[in-house]
Amino acid sequence: MAPYEPEQDTSETGELRAGRRKATRYVVPVAVAGVAAATIGLVPALATSGDPKLPDVTAQELIEKIAASDTEQLSGTVKISTDLGLPSFGGDMAGGLAPGSGSGGAGEDGEGSAADPQSKLMELASGTHTLRVAADGPDKQKLSVLDDAAEYSLIHNGDDVWAYDSKSNEAYHSKSAGKAGESGEKDAPKDLPKGVPSTPKELAEEALKAADGTTSVKVDGTAQVAGRDAYRLVIKPKQSGSTVGQITVAVDSKTGTPLKFTLTPSGGGSAVVDAGFTKVDFGKPAASTFDFTPPKGAKVTEEGDAKAGKHGFKDGGKDFKGGKEFKGEEDLNGLNVIGKGWNSIAELELPGGQGIPSGGSGDVPPDAQRFLDSLGDKVSGDFGSGTVFKTRLINALITEDGKVYAGAVTKDALVKAANAAK
C-alpha cells in the first residue's frame, strides 16, 4: 500500500502557515514523547494479539477517521512507561532531580500540597504507571494514577477540579473555571491540566502534526488492542539523522479512537514511548465516577493559597518572586529553528552567554567538574568546544559560549548545525 504523501502548499497563505508551524515542527518529536523528558514507554506489557481482517483503508482515510472521532464517553485502564535512557542518580541527588521525588510541592512542612497536579503529574515523566481514565463529555473527566499502596486522582466535574493524593491524605481544589468575568459571561470550562500527554489519542494528535513532506505515513496491517480490532498507522521520518525510528498508532476500527501509541528510536532497542489501553469501554461512565468529597481529616489546599508552593508561588503563581510566567517561545532567548521536519534543531542562548564550564577553568570544584563531564560527550568544531547531553530521543549540545542546540537528532547532526551557524 502506497504511503500517504501530504500535499504541499506553496501559496503565500501556505508560507505564512508554515511560518507559524515552524516552532510546532521542532517540538513535535518532543511533544510526541510527552514534552521531552516526560515521555512514556511500555514495551512487552501491551503486546497486541491476533490479526483481525478489516476492510482496506488508505492512510488518508484513517487520518480523517481519527480527526472525525467524536468519542466523548469512555472508561478504561491505560499503561504508560518511559525509557529515555537517562542516567540514574543515587542518594540525595536523586531526591532532588527525579520526577515525583517530592521536590515539587508539599507536605508535612505545610508548604505546598502533595496533591497539586502541576507537580504531581510530572511523576508520569519516568517509570511505568497504570492509569484509570474516564470521560463523559467536555465537563467531566477523571484520571487516576495507581500505585502499589496508594492512588492519585484528578477529577474535573463542571466548574470544579479536584486532586487527591491518598498517600498523604491531601487534596487540591480549583474553582476558577466557569466564573463570570467582567463581561458577565462565564469562562470556558477547563479540562484536566495539560502538560504530559497521558492517552494514546493525545500522543497520536501530536505525532500527526508532523505529517508534512518530511514524513511517511502509511497503514501497515491490523492488530487487536484491549479486545478491539484496530488498524496500525505507521509514521516515519523520511530524513536521516533523526533519533525517531517510527511511530505506530493502533486506531480503533469502529470509533477512530487511538488505542495504543508506540515510539521506537532509530538506534534500535526497546520503545522509548509505548502507551495503550489494556481495557476500554465506550459506554457512558456512572455519574458517581466524577463525584468527590475530601475524606475526613484530609488537608485541603485551595488554588491561590499563599502557602501553595515552596518556590515563592503565591496566588496561583501571580506573585512568583524572582521570575515571571513562562509564555513559551516568546520567552526563550533568541530562539531560532534550524532545518525542518523531524531534523529541526532549536538554537538558543543561555542567559549570560556562558556554557558548561570546561575542565581546568577553575570555575567549579574538581569533583563537580568531573560530575559535569560524566553527563555528556565533549565535542569540538568551528564553534569551539562544547558538551553533548544525550538521551535515547532528545539530544542537546551546549557550547562554551552559551549556545544551545537541541532536538530529536543525532550528536553528529547537532555538531553540524553548530558549525553551520558560525
N, C-alpha and C positions, 0 to 999 in steps of 0.2 A: 504494500500500500504506500503510495507516494506521500512524503512528508508534507505537512501544511506549510505553505510559504506565505507569511504575512505580506500584505500589499504595502508598497512604499508610496508615501505621499510626498511629492516634490513641489507642491504648491507653496505659496507664501504662508498660507494658513498652516500647512503641514510643517513648515520650518519653525514657525512660532511654537506650534505644539511640541515639536521635537526639542526646542529650547527649554520648554517648561518641564519636559520629561527627562532632561539631562541628568539632573540630580537623582531622579527616581531610578534611572537605569543603573546608576552607580550603586544605590542602596539595595537594588533588587537581590543580588546574591547575599547581601547581609540580612535583609528582611526575610528572605526565603528561609534562612536558617534561624530566624527568630531574633532579629536585631543583633546580629553578630554573635557575641558571646552567649546570647540567650537562645541557642539553638536546641533542637530536640532530636534525639535519635534512639530508636529501639530497634534491635536487629532481629534475632530469631523469634522473639516472643509474639510477633504479629505475622508470622508466616501465613500466606494465603493458601488455600487448598482448593482443589477442583479446577476445572477449566470449562466453565459453562458456555454453551453455544448460544450466541446472541446475534441479532441482525447486524450486518456490517454497517459501520458509520465512519464518516471521514473525521479527520481531526477538527476541521472547521465546525462540523455538526456537533461534535462532542463539546467543543469550547462554547458554542452557542447554548448547548444544553445546560452547561454549568452556569452560564450567565443568566439563563432564564429560570434557574432553580429558585423556587419561592418557598422553600421549606422553612417554616417558622415554628413548627411544633416538632419536638423530638426529645428523646431522653436516651441516655446510654452511658457506656464506660469507654474512656479513651486512655490508651497507654502512650506515654511520651518519655523520651530519654535523650541524653546528649553524649556525643563522643567527639569533642573538638580536639582532643589530644593536648589539652592544656597541662602545663606542669602542675604537679600536686605539691602543696606546701604543708609542712607539719607544724605542730605546736601552735604558738600564739599567732604566727603569721597566717596560718590557715584560718584561724578565728577571725582575723581582720579582713581577709580577702575573699573567702569563699562565699558565694551567694547563699543566703539563708543562714549565715553563721551567727546572726544576731547583731551584726554591726549596724544594722539599719535602724530599727525602731525600738523601742521597747523595753519594757519590762518592769522588773521589780523595783528599779530605781525611780519609777514614776515618770520617767521621761519617755514620751512616745507611746506607741501601742504595738504590741506584738501582732495585732490583727490588722494593722494598716496595710491595705492592699498594695500601695506603691512600693513597699519594700518586700512584703511577703511573697508576692507573685514572682519576684526575681529568683525564688528558690527553684523555679522551673528552668532556670538557666543551666543547670547541670544535673547529672544523675538521671535516675529512672523514676518516673512518677505515674501513679494511677489517678485518673480524674473521673469524677462523675459529672456529667453535664445534663442540663435540662433547659428547654426554652419553650415559651408559649407567646409568640409574637414579640414585638419590639419593647414591650414594657415588663416582661417577666423572663428573667434568666437566672440560672444558678450554676455555679461551678464549685465543686468540692475537690480538694486535694487530699487524698487518703494516705495516711502514714500507718506504720505498724500499730502504734498505740495512740494515734491522735488524728484529728481531721480539721482541715481549714476550709471554711465555706465562705463564698462570696455570693450574695443574693441581691438581685435587683427586682423590686416589686413596685411598679408605679413610680412615685417620686422618691422612694427610699432605696438606698443602697446600704446593706448591712454586710459586715465581715465579722467572722467569729473564728477564733483560734481555741480549740478545745484543750490544747496542751497547757496554755497559760490562763485559760478561762477569761480571755479578754475579747471585747467586741469593739468594732469601729463603725460609726454611723455617719452617713452623709445624707442630708435632706436638701441639697442645693438645687436639684433638678425640679422643674415644674413650678418654681416660684414665680409669681408675677413680677415683672420688671416695671420700669417707669412707664412703659407704653401700655401697661395693663395686660399684656399678653404673656403667656407662660413660655418659659424656655422649653426647648425640645427635651423630652426625657433623655437622660443619659444612660448608655449601656454600661456594662461592666467596664472597669478601667482597662484601657488598651496598653499595649507595650510588648508583651510576649505572646505571639500567636499560639493558641492552645488547641486549635481544632484543625483537622485536615483541610476544611474549607478556607479558613483564614490563610493557611500556608499556601494553598493552591492559588488563591487570588493574587498573592504576592508574586508567585512564580510566573503567572501568566502575564504580569506586567512587563516581563522581559521578552515577550513574543514579538520580536521585530526581525529585521533582516539578518541579525546575527544568531538567530535561534532556529533550531529544527524542532518541529512539533509533529508527532505522529501517534496514531493508535497502534498499540502493539499487543494485541491479544486481549484476553479476558481473565478474570480472577474472581474468587469469592472471598468477601471480607465480611466478618461478623454475620455470616449466614445470608449475605446479599450478593446477587450477581452484579458484577461491575466490569466496566471497560478499563483498560490500562492506557493512560495517556502518558507518553514519554516526551520530555522536554530536554533538549541537549544544546549546549553551546556549539556553534559551528567553528569558532575560533580555537586555536591552540593557545596555551598559556593560562587558561582558567583553572582554578582548583576545583571547580564544579564539574563532575563527570556527567551525571544526568539526574533528572528529577522524574520520578514516577508517581502519578496520581491515579488511584483507583476511584473511578466515578460510578456511583450507583446508577444502574441502567434504567431504573424507573423514575427516580426523582431528580437525577443530575447532581446530587449532593456528593462532594468528595468524601470518601470513606477512609482513605489511607494516603499518606504522603511520605515519600522516601527520597532523600537526597544522598547520593553516593559521591565520594570525591574522585577526582581524576587520578589521584595517586593510588587508588585501589584500597582494599581492606573493607572493614565494616562501614555501615552507613553513618554519616555524620548526623543526619536527621531522619527519623522514622516515627511518624505519629499516626495512629489509626484507632478506629473503633474496634473493640472486641465484642461489644454488644450495642445494638442500636434499635430504637423503636420510634417510628414516625407518628405515633398516636399522640393525642393531647395529654400532657402530664397532669396529674391531680393538682387542683388549685392549692392544696396544702403544701405542695413541694416548695412554694415560694413564700410561705409564712415563716416569720422568725420573731421570736421574743428572747431577749437575753436571759440566759439561765440565772437563777438566784445566785447572788454573790459575785457575778461577773463584773469586771471593771469595764465600764463603757466610756470610750473616748469619742467625742463629737468632732467632726471635721471643723477646723478653725480653733480648736482648743489651743490656748497659748503654750501648753506644755507638749504639744504634739510634735515631738522630734528632738533629737539631741544635737542637731546640726544648725540650730539657730532659726528653724522654721517657726513661724507664728502666723495665726490667722490664715491657715490654708496655704502658707508659703508666700503670702504677700509681703510679709515683713522679714524676709530672709536677709540675714545680716551678712554682708561681705559678698553678695552676688546678686544676680537677677534671674528672672525666669528665662529658661533656655527656649529660644524660639526656632531652633532648627538651623538650617543652612545659613540664614542671615546673621547668626551669632558666631559662626565659625570664622576664624581669622584668615581671610584671603582664600577661601575655598575655590579650587579650580578642579575641573574634571578632565582627565586626560584619557583619550581613547573612547570607545563606545561599547555598548552591549556588555557582555559578561567580562570583557577585559578592561572595563572602566576602572580608572585609578583616581582616588581622591588625593589632591595635593593641597596641603595647608601648612601654616606656620605655627609653631609653638610660641606661646607668649614669651617675650624676652629674647627671642631669636637664639636660644641655646638648645642643643640636643642632649643626648645621653653623654655624660662625662666619660672621656676616654682614659684608658689606663695611664698612670703616670702624671695626670693633670694636677693631682693634689687637691682636687675639689671635693673628693669624698674619701672616707677612710678605706684602707686596702680591703678589709673584709666586705664592705658594702660594694666596692668596685668589682670584686670577684663575683659577688651575687648578681650584679647587673650584667656582667659579661656572660654568666652562665645561662641567662634567659634568652639570649639571641645569638645570631651569627654575625661576625664582623665582616663588612664588605667595603670595597673602595672603588672609585671610578672618577670620572670627570668632575663629579660633585664633591669630591673629597673622600671622607670616610663616614661610615655610619654603621648602624646595627639593624638587622632584620629580625623582627619578632614573629614567630610562626605558630600557626595552629593548622589543623587539617583543612581549614576552609579560608579563614581570613589571615592575611599576612600584612605586616606594616614595616616600612623602612623609615628610621629616624636618622637623619644626617647630623653631622657635628654642628651645622649652622642652624639647627632647629626646624628644618623642613620635614614634613611627614608625608609619605606616600603609602596609601593603604587601599587594599581591595582584595577580591576573591581571585587573586592571581598568584603566580609562582614568584619565587625570590628573584629569578632572572628577569622577569617582567618588571618588577619594581626597580631593579638596578638600571635597566634600560630606560625606563621612564625618567628616573632621576638624572641620568646622563643627558637625555634629550632636552631636559628642562634647563640645562646650563647653557 
